[in-house]
Each structure stands twice: as C-alpha cells, then as structure tokens.
Amino acid sequence: MLIFNYRSKKELKANIGKKLNYTETSIFGLEYKSNGILVGSNRPHLTSNSGKEFFAEVTLKNNLIVKVN
C-alpha cells in the first residue's frame, strides 16, 4: 500500500490530471505503476504526515491521476 502525500481525499481529488505525490512502503519492490489502479492511504498518526486519515483507490494513465475512489 502506498502513502498518498495529501492532507485529505478532497485534496487528492483536486489533483486529477497531475502526477501522484506518494511514498513507497513495500519492502518487496516498487508498487507504483504508471498505468492502472493503485491503493493507498494517508495515515498521519503512523507517518507524521499532516492531514486526515483516508484510504483511496487511484487510477493512473501515463503517470497522471484520472480517477479517485
């Protein structure tokens, strides 16, 4: 699961059409894909990131966010 570096899911949605700001967390290899669906969260109490805790599914096409669920 990736860490999305956004203060809220609303802020993440406001970045549709832009590149994803994220942090890799897996010790087994990179999870980021330039095309496809990524699952991630913002867990401020675990990562010291600011903002609200949220989970999201982000669809990317050519490294750009096209959809956020």
NUKEKE-206732 format. One record per atom (N, C-alpha, C, CB): residue number from 0; residue in three letters; atom name; y, z, x negated. Coordinates in nm, 2 decimals, always signed. Atoms other than C-alpha are relative to their C-alpha. Glycine has a CB too. Example, Ala and Ser with C-alpha at 12.3 -4.5 7.8 and 13.67 -1.06 7.14 Angstrom:
<nodes>
+-----+-----+----+--------+--------+--------+
!   k !   r !  a !      v !      w !      u !
+-----+-----+----+--------+--------+--------+
!   0 ! ala !  N !  -0.12 !  +0.00 !  -0.09 !
!   0 ! ala ! CA !  -0.45 !  +0.78 !  -1.23 !
!   0 ! ala !  C !  +0.12 !  +0.00 !  -0.09 !
!   0 ! ala ! CB !  +0.00 !  +0.12 !  +0.10 !
!   1 ! ser !  N !  -0.11 !  +0.00 !  +0.09 !
!   1 ! ser ! CA !  -0.11 !  +0.71 !  -1.37 !
!   1 ! ser !  C !  +0.11 !  +0.08 !  +0.08 !
!   1 ! ser ! CB !  +0.05 !  -0.14 !  -0.04 !
+-----+-----+----+--------+--------+--------+
</nodes>
This chain:
<nodes>
+-----+-----+----+--------+--------+--------+
!   k !   r !  a !      v !      w !      u !
+-----+-----+----+--------+--------+--------+
!   0 ! met !  N !  -0.12 !  +0.00 !  -0.08 !
!   0 ! met ! CA !  +0.00 !  +0.00 !  +0.00 !
!   0 ! met !  C !  +0.12 !  +0.00 !  -0.09 !
!   0 ! met ! CB !  +0.00 !  +0.12 !  +0.10 !
!   1 ! leu !  N !  -0.12 !  +0.01 !  +0.08 !
!   1 ! leu ! CA !  +0.34 !  -0.09 !  -0.13 !
!   1 ! leu !  C !  +0.10 !  +0.10 !  +0.05 !
!   1 ! leu ! CB !  +0.06 !  -0.15 !  +0.01 !
!   2 ! ile !  N !  -0.11 !  -0.08 !  -0.04 !
!   2 ! ile ! CA !  +0.65 !  +0.13 !  -0.12 !
!   2 ! ile !  C !  +0.12 !  -0.10 !  +0.02 !
!   2 ! ile ! CB !  +0.04 !  +0.11 !  -0.11 !
!   3 ! phe !  N !  -0.12 !  +0.08 !  -0.03 !
!   3 ! phe ! CA !  +0.94 !  -0.05 !  +0.06 !
!   3 ! phe !  C !  +0.12 !  +0.08 !  -0.03 !
!   3 ! phe ! CB !  +0.00 !  -0.05 !  +0.15 !
!   4 ! asn !  N !  -0.12 !  -0.07 !  +0.04 !
!   4 ! asn ! CA !  +1.27 !  +0.05 !  -0.10 !
!   4 ! asn !  C !  +0.12 !  -0.03 !  +0.09 !
!   4 ! asn ! CB !  +0.03 !  -0.04 !  -0.15 !
!   5 ! tyr !  N !  -0.11 !  +0.01 !  -0.10 !
!   5 ! tyr ! CA !  +1.48 !  +0.06 !  +0.21 !
!   5 ! tyr !  C !  +0.01 !  +0.13 !  +0.07 !
!   5 ! tyr ! CB !  -0.04 !  -0.12 !  +0.11 !
!   6 ! arg !  N !  -0.02 !  -0.14 !  -0.06 !
!   6 ! arg ! CA !  +1.63 !  +0.36 !  +0.39 !
!   6 ! arg !  C !  -0.06 !  +0.01 !  +0.14 !
!   6 ! arg ! CB !  +0.15 !  +0.02 !  +0.01 !
!   7 ! ser !  N !  +0.06 !  +0.00 !  -0.13 !
!   7 ! ser ! CA !  +1.48 !  +0.26 !  +0.73 !
!   7 ! ser !  C !  -0.06 !  -0.13 !  +0.03 !
!   7 ! ser ! CB !  +0.11 !  +0.04 !  +0.11 !
!   8 ! lys !  N !  +0.06 !  +0.12 !  -0.04 !
!   8 ! lys ! CA !  +1.28 !  +0.00 !  +0.90 !
!   8 ! lys !  C !  +0.11 !  -0.10 !  +0.06 !
!   8 ! lys ! CB !  -0.11 !  +0.02 !  +0.11 !
!   9 ! lys !  N !  -0.11 !  +0.09 !  -0.04 !
!   9 ! lys ! CA !  +1.60 !  -0.13 !  +1.06 !
!   9 ! lys !  C !  +0.07 !  -0.07 !  -0.12 !
!   9 ! lys ! CB !  +0.11 !  +0.09 !  +0.08 !
!  10 ! glu !  N !  -0.05 !  +0.06 !  +0.12 !
!  10 ! glu ! CA !  +1.74 !  -0.19 !  +0.71 !
!  10 ! glu !  C !  -0.09 !  -0.11 !  -0.05 !
!  10 ! glu ! CB !  +0.03 !  +0.11 !  -0.11 !
!  11 ! leu !  N !  +0.10 !  +0.10 !  +0.05 !
!  11 ! leu ! CA !  +1.42 !  -0.37 !  +0.61 !
!  11 ! leu !  C !  +0.01 !  -0.13 !  +0.09 !
!  11 ! leu ! CB !  -0.14 !  +0.06 !  +0.01 !
!  12 ! lys !  N !  -0.01 !  +0.11 !  -0.09 !
!  12 ! lys ! CA !  +1.45 !  -0.59 !  +0.92 !
!  12 ! lys !  C !  +0.13 !  -0.08 !  -0.02 !
!  12 ! lys ! CB !  +0.00 !  +0.04 !  +0.15 !
!  13 ! ala !  N !  -0.13 !  +0.07 !  +0.02 !
!  13 ! ala ! CA !  +1.82 !  -0.67 !  +0.84 !
!  13 ! ala !  C !  -0.01 !  -0.08 !  -0.13 !
!  13 ! ala ! CB !  +0.11 !  +0.11 !  -0.02 !
!  14 ! asn !  N !  +0.02 !  +0.08 !  +0.12 !
!  14 ! asn ! CA !  +1.69 !  -0.82 !  +0.51 !
!  14 ! asn !  C !  -0.09 !  -0.12 !  +0.02 !
!  14 ! asn ! CB !  -0.05 !  +0.08 !  -0.11 !
!  15 ! ile !  N !  +0.08 !  +0.12 !  -0.03 !
!  15 ! ile ! CA !  +1.49 !  -1.10 !  +0.68 !
!  15 ! ile !  C !  +0.07 !  -0.12 !  -0.06 !
!  15 ! ile ! CB !  -0.03 !  -0.02 !  +0.15 !
!  16 ! gly !  N !  -0.06 !  +0.12 !  +0.07 !
!  16 ! gly ! CA !  +1.55 !  -1.42 !  +0.48 !
!  16 ! gly !  C !  +0.03 !  +0.03 !  -0.15 !
!  16 ! gly ! CB !  +0.13 !  -0.04 !  +0.07 !
!  17 ! lys !  N !  -0.03 !  -0.04 !  +0.14 !
!  17 ! lys ! CA !  +1.59 !  -1.22 !  +0.15 !
!  17 ! lys !  C !  -0.13 !  +0.04 !  -0.07 !
!  17 ! lys ! CB !  +0.10 !  +0.11 !  -0.01 !
!  18 ! lys !  N !  +0.11 !  -0.05 !  +0.07 !
!  18 ! lys ! CA !  +1.35 !  -1.11 !  -0.12 !
!  18 ! lys !  C !  -0.03 !  +0.14 !  +0.03 !
!  18 ! lys ! CB !  +0.02 !  -0.02 !  -0.15 !
!  19 ! leu !  N !  +0.04 !  -0.14 !  -0.03 !
!  19 ! leu ! CA !  +1.15 !  -0.79 !  -0.07 !
!  19 ! leu !  C !  +0.03 !  +0.09 !  -0.12 !
!  19 ! leu ! CB !  -0.15 !  +0.00 !  +0.04 !
!  20 ! asn !  N !  -0.02 !  -0.11 !  +0.10 !
!  20 ! asn ! CA !  +1.26 !  -0.48 !  -0.26 !
!  20 ! asn !  C !  -0.11 !  +0.10 !  +0.02 !
!  20 ! asn ! CB !  +0.14 !  +0.07 !  +0.02 !
!  21 ! tyr !  N !  +0.13 !  -0.08 !  -0.02 !
!  21 ! tyr ! CA !  +0.93 !  -0.29 !  -0.32 !
!  21 ! tyr !  C !  -0.04 !  +0.06 !  -0.14 !
!  21 ! tyr ! CB !  -0.11 !  -0.09 !  +0.05 !
!  22 ! thr !  N !  +0.06 !  -0.06 !  +0.12 !
!  22 ! thr ! CA !  +0.74 !  -0.08 !  -0.57 !
!  22 ! thr !  C !  -0.15 !  +0.00 !  +0.02 !
!  22 ! thr ! CB !  +0.05 !  +0.15 !  -0.02 !
!  23 ! glu !  N !  +0.15 !  +0.01 !  +0.00 !
!  23 ! glu ! CA !  +0.37 !  -0.14 !  -0.65 !
!  23 ! glu !  C !  -0.05 !  +0.14 !  -0.02 !
!  23 ! glu ! CB !  -0.05 !  -0.09 !  -0.12 !
!  24 ! thr !  N !  +0.07 !  -0.13 !  +0.01 !
!  24 ! thr ! CA !  +0.14 !  +0.16 !  -0.61 !
!  24 ! thr !  C !  -0.14 !  +0.00 !  -0.05 !
!  24 ! thr ! CB !  +0.02 !  +0.08 !  +0.13 !
!  25 ! ser !  N !  +0.14 !  +0.01 !  +0.03 !
!  25 ! ser ! CA !  -0.21 !  +0.04 !  -0.68 !
!  25 ! ser !  C !  -0.03 !  +0.00 !  -0.14 !
!  25 ! ser ! CB !  -0.05 !  -0.13 !  +0.06 !
!  26 ! ile !  N !  +0.04 !  +0.00 !  +0.13 !
!  26 ! ile ! CA !  -0.39 !  +0.12 !  -0.99 !
!  26 ! ile !  C !  -0.11 !  -0.11 !  -0.03 !
!  26 ! ile ! CB !  -0.06 !  +0.14 !  -0.04 !
!  27 ! phe !  N !  +0.11 !  +0.10 !  +0.01 !
!  27 ! phe ! CA !  -0.64 !  -0.16 !  -0.92 !
!  27 ! phe !  C !  +0.06 !  -0.14 !  -0.02 !
!  27 ! phe ! CB !  -0.09 !  +0.01 !  +0.11 !
!  28 ! gly !  N !  -0.06 !  +0.13 !  +0.02 !
!  28 ! gly ! CA !  -0.39 !  -0.45 !  -0.97 !
!  28 ! gly !  C !  +0.11 !  -0.02 !  +0.10 !
!  28 ! gly ! CB !  -0.11 !  -0.11 !  +0.03 !
!  29 ! leu !  N !  -0.12 !  +0.02 !  -0.09 !
!  29 ! leu ! CA !  -0.09 !  -0.60 !  -0.80 !
!  29 ! leu !  C !  -0.04 !  -0.04 !  +0.14 !
!  29 ! leu ! CB !  +0.08 !  -0.12 !  -0.06 !
!  30 ! glu !  N !  +0.03 !  +0.02 !  -0.15 !
!  30 ! glu ! CA !  -0.08 !  -0.60 !  -0.42 !
!  30 ! glu !  C !  +0.10 !  -0.11 !  +0.05 !
!  30 ! glu ! CB !  +0.02 !  +0.13 !  +0.07 !
!  31 ! tyr !  N !  -0.10 !  +0.09 !  -0.05 !
!  31 ! tyr ! CA !  +0.23 !  -0.82 !  -0.38 !
!  31 ! tyr !  C !  -0.05 !  -0.15 !  +0.00 !
!  31 ! tyr ! CB !  +0.13 !  +0.00 !  -0.09 !
!  32 ! lys !  N !  +0.03 !  +0.14 !  -0.01 !
!  32 ! lys ! CA !  +0.17 !  -1.18 !  -0.26 !
!  32 ! lys !  C !  +0.13 !  -0.07 !  +0.05 !
!  32 ! lys ! CB !  -0.12 !  -0.02 !  +0.11 !
!  33 ! ser !  N !  -0.13 !  +0.07 !  -0.04 !
!  33 ! ser ! CA !  +0.45 !  -1.44 !  -0.23 !
!  33 ! ser !  C !  -0.01 !  -0.06 !  +0.14 !
!  33 ! ser ! CB !  +0.03 !  -0.11 !  -0.10 !
!  34 ! asn !  N !  +0.03 !  +0.05 !  -0.13 !
!  34 ! asn ! CA !  +0.29 !  -1.57 !  +0.09 !
!  34 ! asn !  C !  -0.10 !  +0.08 !  +0.07 !
!  34 ! asn ! CB !  -0.04 !  -0.15 !  +0.00 !
!  35 ! gly !  N !  +0.09 !  -0.08 !  -0.07 !
!  35 ! gly ! CA !  +0.12 !  -1.36 !  +0.35 !
!  35 ! gly !  C !  +0.05 !  +0.13 !  +0.06 !
!  35 ! gly ! CB !  -0.12 !  +0.03 !  -0.09 !
!  36 ! ile !  N !  -0.04 !  -0.13 !  -0.06 !
!  36 ! ile ! CA !  +0.12 !  -1.02 !  +0.51 !
!  36 ! ile !  C !  -0.02 !  +0.12 !  -0.10 !
!  36 ! ile ! CB !  -0.07 !  +0.02 !  +0.13 !
!  37 ! leu !  N !  +0.00 !  -0.12 !  +0.08 !
!  37 ! leu ! CA !  +0.20 !  -0.70 !  +0.32 !
!  37 ! leu !  C !  +0.01 !  +0.12 !  +0.08 !
!  37 ! leu ! CB !  +0.10 !  -0.01 !  -0.12 !
!  38 ! val !  N !  -0.02 !  -0.12 !  -0.07 !
!  38 ! val ! CA !  +0.16 !  -0.35 !  +0.44 !
!  38 ! val !  C !  +0.06 !  +0.10 !  -0.10 !
!  38 ! val ! CB !  -0.14 !  +0.05 !  +0.06 !
!  39 ! gly !  N !  -0.07 !  -0.10 !  +0.09 !
!  39 ! gly ! CA !  +0.38 !  -0.07 !  +0.31 !
!  39 ! gly !  C !  +0.07 !  +0.11 !  +0.08 !
!  39 ! gly ! CB !  +0.09 !  -0.07 !  -0.09 !
!  40 ! ser !  N !  -0.07 !  -0.11 !  -0.07 !
!  40 ! ser ! CA !  +0.59 !  +0.23 !  +0.38 !
!  40 ! ser !  C !  +0.11 !  +0.05 !  -0.09 !
!  40 ! ser ! CB !  -0.10 !  +0.12 !  +0.02 !
!  41 ! asn !  N !  -0.10 !  -0.07 !  +0.08 !
!  41 ! asn ! CA !  +0.88 !  +0.44 !  +0.27 !
!  41 ! asn !  C !  -0.04 !  +0.15 !  +0.03 !
!  41 ! asn ! CB !  +0.15 !  -0.03 !  +0.05 !
!  42 ! arg !  N !  +0.04 !  -0.14 !  -0.02 !
!  42 ! arg ! CA !  +0.76 !  +0.80 !  +0.21 !
!  42 ! arg !  C !  +0.09 !  +0.08 !  -0.09 !
!  42 ! arg ! CB !  -0.15 !  +0.01 !  -0.05 !
!  43 ! pro !  N !  -0.10 !  -0.07 !  +0.09 !
!  43 ! pro ! CA !  +1.07 !  +0.98 !  +0.08 !
!  43 ! pro !  C !  -0.04 !  +0.13 !  -0.05 !
!  43 ! pro ! CB !  +0.13 !  +0.02 !  +0.08 !
!  44 ! his !  N !  +0.04 !  -0.13 !  +0.05 !
!  44 ! his ! CA !  +0.90 !  +1.32 !  +0.05 !
!  44 ! his !  C !  -0.10 !  -0.01 !  -0.11 !
!  44 ! his ! CB !  -0.06 !  +0.08 !  +0.11 !
!  45 ! leu !  N !  +0.09 !  +0.02 !  +0.11 !
!  45 ! leu ! CA !  +0.65 !  +1.17 !  -0.19 !
!  45 ! leu !  C !  +0.06 !  -0.08 !  -0.12 !
!  45 ! leu ! CB !  -0.12 !  -0.08 !  +0.05 !
!  46 ! thr !  N !  -0.05 !  +0.09 !  +0.10 !
!  46 ! thr ! CA !  +0.86 !  +0.92 !  -0.38 !
!  46 ! thr !  C !  +0.14 !  +0.02 !  -0.05 !
!  46 ! thr ! CB !  -0.01 !  -0.14 !  +0.05 !
!  47 ! ser !  N !  -0.14 !  -0.03 !  +0.03 !
!  47 ! ser ! CA !  +1.20 !  +1.07 !  -0.40 !
!  47 ! ser !  C !  +0.10 !  -0.11 !  +0.04 !
!  47 ! ser ! CB !  +0.02 !  +0.03 !  -0.15 !
!  48 ! asn !  N !  -0.09 !  +0.10 !  -0.06 !
!  48 ! asn ! CA !  +1.34 !  +0.76 !  -0.22 !
!  48 ! asn !  C !  +0.07 !  +0.06 !  +0.11 !
!  48 ! asn ! CB !  -0.08 !  -0.13 !  +0.05 !
!  49 ! ser !  N !  -0.08 !  -0.06 !  -0.11 !
!  49 ! ser ! CA !  +1.61 !  +0.83 !  +0.03 !
!  49 ! ser !  C !  -0.04 !  -0.07 !  +0.13 !
!  49 ! ser ! CB !  +0.15 !  -0.01 !  -0.03 !
!  50 ! gly !  N !  +0.01 !  +0.06 !  -0.13 !
!  50 ! gly ! CA !  +1.60 !  +0.75 !  +0.40 !
!  50 ! gly !  C !  -0.11 !  +0.06 !  +0.08 !
!  50 ! gly ! CB !  -0.03 !  -0.15 !  -0.02 !
!  51 ! lys !  N !  +0.10 !  -0.04 !  -0.09 !
!  51 ! lys ! CA !  +1.35 !  +0.78 !  +0.68 !
!  51 ! lys !  C !  -0.14 !  -0.04 !  -0.04 !
!  51 ! lys ! CB !  +0.03 !  -0.05 !  +0.14 !
!  52 ! glu !  N !  +0.14 !  +0.04 !  +0.02 !
!  52 ! glu ! CA !  +0.97 !  +0.77 !  +0.66 !
!  52 ! glu !  C !  -0.03 !  -0.11 !  +0.10 !
!  52 ! glu ! CB !  -0.10 !  +0.12 !  +0.01 !
!  53 ! phe !  N !  +0.05 !  +0.10 !  -0.09 !
!  53 ! phe ! CA !  +0.83 !  +0.45 !  +0.81 !
!  53 ! phe !  C !  -0.11 !  -0.08 !  -0.06 !
!  53 ! phe ! CB !  +0.12 !  -0.09 !  +0.04 !
!  54 ! phe !  N !  +0.11 !  +0.09 !  +0.04 !
!  54 ! phe ! CA !  +0.54 !  +0.21 !  +0.79 !
!  54 ! phe !  C !  +0.03 !  -0.13 !  +0.06 !
!  54 ! phe ! CB !  -0.14 !  +0.05 !  +0.04 !
!  55 ! ala !  N !  -0.03 !  +0.13 !  -0.05 !
!  55 ! ala ! CA !  +0.57 !  -0.16 !  +0.82 !
!  55 ! ala !  C !  -0.10 !  -0.11 !  -0.05 !
!  55 ! ala ! CB !  +0.14 !  -0.04 !  -0.03 !
!  56 ! glu !  N !  +0.07 !  +0.11 !  +0.04 !
!  56 ! glu ! CA !  +0.39 !  -0.49 !  +0.81 !
!  56 ! glu !  C !  +0.10 !  -0.11 !  -0.02 !
!  56 ! glu ! CB !  -0.11 !  -0.04 !  +0.10 !
!  57 ! val !  N !  -0.10 !  +0.10 !  +0.03 !
!  57 ! val ! CA !  +0.60 !  -0.76 !  +0.64 !
!  57 ! val !  C !  -0.07 !  -0.13 !  -0.03 !
!  57 ! val ! CB !  +0.08 !  +0.05 !  -0.13 !
!  58 ! thr !  N !  +0.05 !  +0.13 !  +0.02 !
!  58 ! thr ! CA !  +0.53 !  -1.13 !  +0.65 !
!  58 ! thr !  C !  +0.09 !  -0.07 !  -0.10 !
!  58 ! thr ! CB !  -0.02 !  -0.08 !  +0.13 !
!  59 ! leu !  N !  -0.08 !  +0.07 !  +0.10 !
!  59 ! leu ! CA !  +0.65 !  -1.33 !  +0.34 !
!  59 ! leu !  C !  -0.04 !  -0.15 !  +0.00 !
!  59 ! leu ! CB !  -0.02 !  +0.06 !  -0.14 !
!  60 ! lys !  N !  +0.03 !  +0.14 !  +0.02 !
!  60 ! lys ! CA !  +0.68 !  -1.70 !  +0.29 !
!  60 ! lys !  C !  +0.09 !  -0.04 !  -0.11 !
!  60 ! lys ! CB !  +0.03 !  -0.09 !  +0.13 !
!  61 ! asn !  N !  -0.08 !  +0.04 !  +0.12 !
!  61 ! asn ! CA !  +0.79 !  -1.83 !  -0.05 !
!  61 ! asn !  C !  +0.08 !  +0.11 !  -0.05 !
!  61 ! asn ! CB !  +0.08 !  -0.13 !  +0.02 !
!  62 ! asn !  N !  -0.07 !  -0.12 !  +0.05 !
!  62 ! asn ! CA !  +0.89 !  -1.48 !  -0.16 !
!  62 ! asn !  C !  +0.11 !  +0.05 !  +0.09 !
!  62 ! asn ! CB !  +0.05 !  -0.02 !  -0.14 !
!  63 ! leu !  N !  -0.10 !  -0.04 !  -0.09 !
!  63 ! leu ! CA !  +1.12 !  -1.44 !  +0.14 !
!  63 ! leu !  C !  -0.06 !  +0.07 !  +0.12 !
!  63 ! leu ! CB !  +0.09 !  -0.12 !  +0.04 !
!  64 ! ile !  N !  +0.05 !  -0.07 !  -0.12 !
!  64 ! ile ! CA !  +1.08 !  -1.20 !  +0.43 !
!  64 ! ile !  C !  +0.03 !  -0.09 !  +0.12 !
!  64 ! ile ! CB !  +0.07 !  +0.14 !  +0.02 !
!  65 ! val !  N !  -0.02 !  +0.08 !  -0.12 !
!  65 ! val ! CA !  +1.02 !  -1.39 !  +0.75 !
!  65 ! val !  C !  -0.02 !  +0.08 !  +0.13 !
!  65 ! val ! CB !  -0.09 !  -0.12 !  +0.00 !
!  66 ! lys !  N !  +0.03 !  -0.08 !  -0.11 !
!  66 ! lys ! CA !  +0.90 !  -1.11 !  +0.98 !
!  66 ! lys !  C !  -0.03 !  +0.14 !  -0.04 !
!  66 ! lys ! CB !  -0.12 !  -0.06 !  +0.08 !
!  67 ! val !  N !  +0.03 !  -0.14 !  +0.02 !
!  67 ! val ! CA !  +0.88 !  -0.73 !  +1.00 !
!  67 ! val !  C !  -0.05 !  +0.06 !  +0.13 !
!  67 ! val ! CB !  +0.13 !  +0.08 !  -0.05 !
!  68 ! asn !  N !  +0.06 !  -0.07 !  -0.12 !
!  68 ! asn ! CA !  +0.65 !  -0.54 !  +1.24 !
!  68 ! asn !  C !  -0.01 !  +0.15 !  -0.04 !
!  68 ! asn ! CB !  -0.14 !  -0.05 !  +0.03 !
+-----+-----+----+--------+--------+--------+
</nodes>
